[in-house]
Amino acid sequence: MNSRPTPPEATTPKAEVEIDAGLVRALLGAQHPDLAELPIRPADTGWDNVMFRLGDQYALRLPRRTLAAKLIEHEQRWLPELVDRLPLPVPSPVRIGKPACGFPWCWSVLPWLKGKAADLAGLNSDQARPLAAFLLALHVDAPPEAPANPSRGVPLTQRADAIEARMRRLRGRSDLITGGIEQIWQAALATPVDAAPTWIHGDLHARNILVDDGAISGIIDWGDMAAGDRATDLAAIWMLLSDSAARRQAMMAYGATSAATWRRARGWAVLFGVILLDTGLTDHPRHKTMGERTLRHLEEDA
């Protein structure tokens, strides 16, 4: 899930280029021959990128459609500048790949980070503080040339029409678009952005958080990174933490933050929950579970 227009009926977009182990080995042989003989195994496929594991130490990340190509370049340009200030591992590229062998876009060799996605592995409640510490370290001033994102870090009013269309669609398919969720959403829409832009990850749902033995072991998929409203990332508190007390602890650990920012953060959590539930009910069961959990957590804390 990333910041591009949603296809009709929220179906997973088709790949524009067929990417397999043979293509990956050819790209490595042409540009990074010292890595070309390492074992290559498929790891995951998202809406925008394909991941392979390369030997024991590395991963490969290749865009599967044109709209994702620029996001890979954002990661290549900016993650090396952020990696040393962040308290959790992030996959800053260790090698850069260029278009070749019929593949039209840039691609990356990354460190392989240990862990399973948080929607498949339980996250302990004691991870509230590490999550808050990561968010605090990330949410610092971004340079003027930092990328903007048309869908993340923006005023929620810019997303209202699309999200409310999804809500209308969901009302006939789920009982989770409740009066309480509607109130949280409307309160967020009525709340102006009162904080200066900072760096944001932009897509901190459970598939982009790695967990090892109950602890956060990595933050992945930085294609949506941008300068914008930090409330976008604070929505992760409701997406990731299943215990209400842990969510309160994360909010306190994040520190002095305006009530307006927390209202927007809950609104962003509604946005992510609705998108995940809508896409999940169409063709992605993992998204369905993540969306349901997010919306239930918001209701619990209302």
Secondary structure, DSSP 8 states (H G I E B T S, - for coil): --SS---GGG-----SS---HHHHHHHHHHH-GGGTTS-EEEEEE-SSEEEEEETTTEEEEEESSHHHHHHHHHHHHHHHHHGGG-SS-----SEEE-SBTTB-S-EEEEE---SEETTTS---GGGHHHHHHHHHHH-S---TTS---SSSSS-GGGGHHHHHHHHHHHHTT-S-S-HHHHHHHHHHHTS---S--EEE-S--SGGGEEEETTEEEEE---TT-EEE-THHHHTHHHHH--SHHHHHHHHHHH-S--HHHHHHHHHHHHHHHHHHHHHHHHH-HHHHHHHHHHHHHHHHH-
